[in-house]
Amino acid sequence: MFSGPAVAGAVQLAAGHYKVELRGTSVVFTPFGSNESQTTTVKVETESKKFDQTRVAAATEGNVTHVQSIGLGGTKIRLVFE
């Protein structure tokens, strides 16, 4: 999912692919092949149409990606990081 270091909310993520799990107003990032997860709070928004695939909106500063939001594929849910 991330080709380099990333920041999502209060967590710093290494490059790699992650399972993203929504738990109320928290998001849990777990790297594939690992049991070590990181959790941060998130604002949950409901869109009018379903996302056809998971989409990440981000901005890059230097070599770090700052995740702004994630639209969860197959749902109307957008996770907004502050």
N, C-alpha and C positions, 0 to 999 in steps of 0.2 A: 504494500500500500504506500509506503514512503521510501523514496530512493535515497534519502539522507536524513539527518536528524530533524525531528519535528517537535513542536510544542502544541499541545491541545489543552486549553484551560490551564490547570495548575500542574500538568504532568509533562515531562520531557520524554520523548520516545526515540529510540534508536531506529535506524533504517530497518525496514522489514515489513512483513505482512502481519496484520493483526486481526483477531476476532474482536468485534465491537459489540458489547452487550449493554442494553439500556436497563437500568434498575431504578425506577422512579425518576428522580432528577439527577441521577448519577450515571456516568458512563464508565464501563470497565473495559480497558484495553488489555488483551492477552496476546502476546506474540505466538504465532503458530509454532508448535513444537516445544512450548514452555508452559509451566504452570504458574510462573510469576506474572502477576497482573498489576496494573496501576489504575487508580480510580480518580475521577475528577467530577465536579458538578457541571451541569449543563442546563441550558434553557431548552425546553421541548416545545416546538411549534408544530402545528398541524396545517398542512398545505391543502389546497382544494383538489389536487390531482395526485395520484400515486407516482412515485419515482420509478421509472422502468428499470433503473440500475442504481447501485449505490454511487453517490457523487460527493466528492470532497471539494469544498471551496477553501482555498488557501492563498496566502501571500508569502513570498520568500524574501527574507532579509539576510544578506550575506549568504551563508550556506545552510541556514535554518528555515524550515517551513513552518509558518504559523497557521494552524488550522482554524478557520473561521466558522465553518459549519460542515455537517455531514448530512446528506439526504439519504435515508435508508431505503434501498431498493425494495420494491414490492409493497411499500407502505406510503402513507402520507406524512410520515414523521421526518422533521428536520431538527437536528441537534445543533444548537448554536453555542459556541464557546466564547467566553468573555475573558 
